Structures are given as C-alpha cells and as structure tokens.
Amino acid sequence: MPSRLHEWIVTVDHKRLGILYIATSLFFFAVAGVLAALMRIQLAVPNSTFLPPDVFNRLFTMHGTTMVFLVGMPFFAGLANYLTPLMIGARDMAFPRLNAFGYWIFLFGGILLYSSYVAGEGLAGHGTAPDVGWFAYAPLTERAFSRGTSTDYWILSIILMGIGTTASAINVIATIISMRCKGMTLARMPLFVWLMLVVSSMVLFALPPLTAGQVMLLLDRFLGAHFFDTQAGGSAVLWQHFFWVFGHPEVYILMLPGFACASEIIPVFSRKPMFGRPAMIGATIGIGMLSSGVWAHHMFSVGMTASSNIYFAVASMAVGIPTGIKIFNWLGTMYGGKIRFDTPMLFCIGFLFQFLIAGLTGVMLAVAPFDWQVTDSYFVVAHFHYVLLGGLLFTLFGALYYWFPKATGKMLNETLGKWHFWLLVIGFHLTFDTLHFAGMLGMPRRIYTYAPGRGWEGLNLIASIGVIFQAAGVACLVWNIIRSLRKGKPAGNDPWDAWTSSGRRRRRPLNTTLRSCPKCVAAGPCGI
Amino acid sequence: MTPTVAAQKTGAIEQTGGIEQAAWTLPDRGRVGVLCLITTEFAIFSIFVVAYVFYIGKSLSGPTPSQVLELPIWATICLLSSSVTVGIAERALKGNRIQQFQLWTGATILLGLEFLRNTAVEWRHLINDFHLTITTNLFGTTFYSLVGLHASHVVVGLTLLLLSLVLGLRGSMQGQSRRFELLSWYWHFVDAVWVAVFTVVYVIGR
C-alpha cells in the first residue's frame, strides 16, 4: 500500500494527475458545501444567533474562494489533463513534470488557505481565517483594517493557486498545439479540445492581473507601499479594476469547460452530431475576446463616468450573443434526435434550463440603472449561483457520470444518479429561485442576520430548506462513487455507445500510455 | 522546419493519399510553452505599468520623478547590447562553436550584471540622498515595484545564463541549441520590457 501511495505522489502521468485534480476538487466541494450549509442555517430564521458575525464573514470568504479556486478551476484542470491527450492522440501532456508541479503547488495553496483556520492566529483567539470576501476590496485588506495574518494567508494561497493554474494552462496550450496526432487538424479537433484551448488562452491573460494585484497588496502590507492605501493617495478603485480584469474572464474560464463537457455529452445522448460546430467554435472565441472587455460591469455602483457605464453595459449585453448561439447549438443538436435520458444527459438538460435563466438575469444586471437597484443584494447572489451552480456544477456532475466509467472501468449507478439529479434540481430551485425575490425585496448580501417584518423570512426559510435537498443529492453522489468503485457494473470499452474520440477509443488501464500514435482522418463524429 | 517530437516518435510518414501525403509538422512544444510564459509575464508587467501610469503625479508628497530621476543611458545600452551578444552566442551554439558560445554568453552575463550594478547605484542614490523609499509616496511605491519587478526578471535570466555558461564550460551544451534559443527568447523579452519601463518611467513619467 505505501508503494501505491508513493506511485500516486511521484506520478507525472496525465491520467493520474487528472484524477488527483478531480478528487481534490470534489473534496473541497464537500468542504465548501458544509460552509454554505452553515450560512444557510444561520439565515433560515430572523435574528438567529447560531453564528457570530465574524464567523459568518469567514464562512462566506472561504466558501467563495474555495468554490472558485479549489473546486471550479481544478475540476476542469483535471478534465483537461485526463481527456486532452486522449482526444488528440498524444502520449501525455507536453510537459508532464510541469503538470505535476501545477497540481502540487495548487494543492499546497489550498492547504495553506485552510491552515489559516488554525495558524492565522486562530488559536490565539483573534484573526483566524480570512474574512475579507472573495474579491477582498481595498482598502479593507490593508494592514490598518485587516490586522493579523489571515489576509496574508488568503493572498499567498491565491498566488500559489494562480501559479499552478497558469502552469496548467501553458501545458494544455502546448499540448494542443504541438502534440496532436497525425491528421488532426484544428478543423477536425474535438469541440472539447477547442474549448480547452480557448479557456487556457484566457487564463494566460486573466490570471496575471490577479497575481500582480496580490503582489501589490503584499507590498502594501509588508513593505509599507501605498498601492491601495487611500490615505496616501492610493486608489481603492484601482484594486477593483485589477481584480475584475481577472474576475470577469474568470467567470468564463470556469464556465467554458462546462460548455465543453455539454458539447461532448449532448450529441452522444441525442444520437446526432453537434449542430453548427463552426458557429460553436466561433462563438467560443467570441466569448473569450468579449469577456476580457466587460470587467467593470461589476463596478457600476462605484461611480464611473456615464460613457464608461454605457460601454460596459453594452459590451456585457453583447456577450449574450455568442452565448445565445451556443444555446441554439445544443438545442439544435437535441432537436429531432433520439434523446436518451441517462444521468449525464439529465444534468446537461438541467444546465440548459438554468444557464438560460442565469444568462437572462445577467443581461438584466448589465443594465446599469437596474444594477444600481439590486447591486450587493441577494439578486446578484442568486444570479451568479445560477451561473456557477445551475450552469457549471450541473455540467460538472454530468461530466463526472459521463467519464467516470472511462477513468475507473466501473459504471456509476443510474438509479442513484437520478436521485442525485432530481434532489439537486429541487434543492437548487428552492434555494436560488427564492433568493432572487429576497434580493428584489432589498435583502443585502453578506449580512449575518436580519430583523423580521421585511418579507424576507419565508423566502429565507425556503432557501434554507432547499439546502437539505441539495445535501441529500450530494450524499447520493458520494454513496454512488463509493459503491460503484467497489461493486459497480463493469463499463466495457464504450459504455455510452458513443462515437466521439474519448468514448470510442478503448479504455486503457491506468499505468500504460499510448504505444503508437493513432491517426485522425475525419472531423467530429467520425473522429479517431 | 524539422518534424516535431510527436511526429518523430510515430515513425515514417505514411503515403496513403489525401492529407496523409503531406508531412505532419506541428510547432515545437518548448517554443509554444515559452511563448505562453512570455505572454503571461507580459500581462503581469502591463498591470504594473498601468499602476505606474495611473499614479503619475498623484503623490501627496515629494520627491517627484523630475527631481530625482536621471536617464539611465549607460545601463540601457548595456542591457540592449546584451540582446545582441546572446543572439551571437545562440548562433555559435547552433554552429557547434563552443568556445565562441562561452565567450558571448560570458559577455551577456557581464552586460547584465553591469545593468544590475547601475540599478543598485541608482537605488542607493535615491534612498540615501533623496530619502525616497517604497513607503515615501506613490511615486516610490510604483517606481520601486516596477523597476524591481524588471530587475528580478533580469536576475532570473542571469541565473539561467550562468547555468548555461557553467554547463558550456563543462562541455554539456552540445546539441542544446534549441533550449538555449528558448532562454534567449526570454532574455529578449526582458530587454523589450526594459524599453517599455524606460519609456514610461524615465521619459513619459519624468
């Protein structure tokens, strides 16, 4: 057993690293889920004393940071690692050791973030985990307002995770550009790989502003610099610009891999090739470009000039166009197809519904005057949870059911999978549909409790009840994974009767790599 | 263009008609990787340059750039000419002229060190005579962080060049011209960044 553990620790194999990424991501997903559940317990009834306010601040900071950096990013780093070389017929990633470096530096960042609970002067009574929110607006993060070391844990762990993500992105790009098998031109490349290429390119431009901003913050905190020190003429708004120049593309960096999974799964379960493949690729590149020019729609309430507001409002709405094209791609694929409602497909259909609504509230929020009304309210919370939970997490689970047989040789149980899906759908809508209304009624985000009589009580209670369903759904998943690993149905070579490159190719055992390169002779559905 | 590693590993090119007749060549993965690295570094520098430009003239107290900064002409000449010497060294290595490679790599390192020495002298002057540190005002904050970020990249480049020189002296650099080429790209990038830093800090910002 120790030698098997050793094998996993020293591995540079893309499939093992992919599994490590995904397992780590699922672990942190469970942790972040517990944090969220604690917050929902606190908010279920007015004037609750379940949690003190400072603990509540730490919970939402850690929940947001964890979900973005330790769940969303690594899950798709894992999928990209596992699937990209298989789909393009390469033996491994372009830089296998860099790949391992990326994983371990990311894991170290995650451990560092969570060690703040005990090490950030937590045991001494004050300080402990960071409490500055996931976008950590300056100057609250300056020494004067954020005492102790908790904010430093946050900064350092995010820099480390940023390095890991960048390493991973460079690796994916080099792999896709330089390692494709003979005959696999860009035009024939699977959509999944195309989308991963776009996402990784976005990482190259999006992560550096965050890293640079964090370095500036460290200089402020440790060397007495004044980047975001408003008393020395520094600008708090500059931090917001730097953060959102990262933060907005980041939303698409999280979301596009979800699109990539949906684009693999929906054709297989509709028994039809992808509808409008070139339009899909074009729309993806369009999203990649547009998303880097819309960051300040997170800052309408800062008080920018009218022309900035108009530009960012229009540009943000324009993102709806390529995104809409994608929705029609998927619908067109399903239209007239012989749809099989297996668990991966169910999750993708859920994603289509929920992501559409998320997109519509996104266009609403892009209208600056509307944004002024609901900014920092639960409407925004509900919107981005629709994107990241209703959109991203659903495709993520769909991908898990779809590729689990490939990675482990065992099928996940369909009955448990359907329980997982329906419990999650019910829970999700109970929680986040109602929070839209709470936001419209003026409930601000990040409050730890509220007084009765504002019309928020019933909505919050329903939202908290929804969490029970979601937790039950996730419990089904956990049980399903444990059970299927032990005694799941053998998957065979092609569990989903797929024709795509990853589906059709024989499943390979974990510890062997491709001996000879395959040859690609046609595009899309007839791929390798 | 030489066939890629992946193409080499698959063996000969098959002649089965259609696209298969053409040689299957893809860009070298090392080059792609280093270009990606340079892209993200470029983005990081852009943010620091934006911060510098944003804070020009916003310091609440002195000293100001026009009072204390002098044009670092000599340092700039050193750094830019080191781009030429590293290019010559790279060609020498490609032609397997190891002694010339050692000579020109050594020259590159010396020029880089002279650049760093100039920066050190400038900083000592600023700190001792004008009492300008990173904590003094926004100018100090942005100046030291931008110039320091660049200098730290020079240090990284010099470390790698020194490593190449040591390996060259030990006779281990034969056939490594592809790797050295990637290092030279990085070094050219560091020089190009200096042109931007020079323009922003010493010309526009002064």
HADDOCK unambig.tbl for C-alpha pairs under 7 A between the chains (distance, minus, plus):
assign (segid A and resid 94 and name CA) (segid B and resid 29 and name CA) 6.43 0.50 0.50
assign (segid A and resid 170 and name CA) (segid B and resid 33 and name CA) 5.86 0.50 0.50
assign (segid A and resid 170 and name CA) (segid B and resid 36 and name CA) 5.89 0.50 0.50
assign (segid A and resid 171 and name CA) (segid B and resid 33 and name CA) 6.95 0.50 0.50
assign (segid A and resid 174 and name CA) (segid B and resid 29 and name CA) 5.29 0.50 0.50
assign (segid A and resid 174 and name CA) (segid B and resid 32 and name CA) 5.45 0.50 0.50
assign (segid A and resid 174 and name CA) (segid B and resid 33 and name CA) 5.59 0.50 0.50
assign (segid A and resid 177 and name CA) (segid B and resid 26 and name CA) 6.99 0.50 0.50
assign (segid A and resid 177 and name CA) (segid B and resid 27 and name CA) 6.86 0.50 0.50
assign (segid A and resid 178 and name CA) (segid B and resid 26 and name CA) 5.19 0.50 0.50
assign (segid A and resid 178 and name CA) (segid B and resid 27 and name CA) 5.34 0.50 0.50
assign (segid A and resid 178 and name CA) (segid B and resid 28 and name CA) 5.99 0.50 0.50
assign (segid A and resid 178 and name CA) (segid B and resid 29 and name CA) 5.22 0.50 0.50
assign (segid A and resid 179 and name CA) (segid B and resid 6 and name CA) 5.97 0.50 0.50
assign (segid A and resid 182 and name CA) (segid B and resid 24 and name CA) 5.97 0.50 0.50
assign (segid A and resid 183 and name CA) (segid B and resid 19 and name CA) 6.90 0.50 0.50
assign (segid A and resid 183 and name CA) (segid B and resid 20 and name CA) 6.69 0.50 0.50
assign (segid A and resid 204 and name CA) (segid B and resid 39 and name CA) 6.68 0.50 0.50
assign (segid A and resid 204 and name CA) (segid B and resid 40 and name CA) 5.02 0.50 0.50
assign (segid A and resid 205 and name CA) (segid B and resid 40 and name CA) 5.97 0.50 0.50
assign (segid A and resid 205 and name CA) (segid B and resid 43 and name CA) 5.99 0.50 0.50
assign (segid A and resid 208 and name CA) (segid B and resid 40 and name CA) 6.18 0.50 0.50
assign (segid A and resid 208 and name CA) (segid B and resid 43 and name CA) 5.79 0.50 0.50
assign (segid A and resid 208 and name CA) (segid B and resid 44 and name CA) 4.87 0.50 0.50
assign (segid A and resid 209 and name CA) (segid B and resid 44 and name CA) 6.06 0.50 0.50
assign (segid A and resid 209 and name CA) (segid B and resid 47 and name CA) 6.01 0.50 0.50
assign (segid A and resid 212 and name CA) (segid B and resid 44 and name CA) 5.79 0.50 0.50
assign (segid A and resid 212 and name CA) (segid B and resid 47 and name CA) 6.59 0.50 0.50
assign (segid A and resid 224 and name CA) (segid B and resid 134 and name CA) 6.99 0.50 0.50
assign (segid A and resid 224 and name CA) (segid B and resid 135 and name CA) 5.12 0.50 0.50
assign (segid A and resid 225 and name CA) (segid B and resid 134 and name CA) 5.48 0.50 0.50
assign (segid A and resid 225 and name CA) (segid B and resid 135 and name CA) 4.90 0.50 0.50
assign (segid A and resid 225 and name CA) (segid B and resid 141 and name CA) 5.18 0.50 0.50
assign (segid A and resid 226 and name CA) (segid B and resid 135 and name CA) 6.91 0.50 0.50
assign (segid A and resid 226 and name CA) (segid B and resid 138 and name CA) 5.97 0.50 0.50
assign (segid A and resid 226 and name CA) (segid B and resid 141 and name CA) 6.11 0.50 0.50
assign (segid A and resid 227 and name CA) (segid B and resid 141 and name CA) 6.88 0.50 0.50
assign (segid A and resid 232 and name CA) (segid B and resid 60 and name CA) 6.44 0.50 0.50
assign (segid A and resid 232 and name CA) (segid B and resid 137 and name CA) 6.91 0.50 0.50
assign (segid A and resid 233 and name CA) (segid B and resid 58 and name CA) 6.57 0.50 0.50
assign (segid A and resid 233 and name CA) (segid B and resid 59 and name CA) 6.33 0.50 0.50
assign (segid A and resid 233 and name CA) (segid B and resid 60 and name CA) 6.20 0.50 0.50
assign (segid A and resid 516 and name CA) (segid B and resid 10 and name CA) 6.27 0.50 0.50
assign (segid A and resid 517 and name CA) (segid B and resid 10 and name CA) 5.84 0.50 0.50
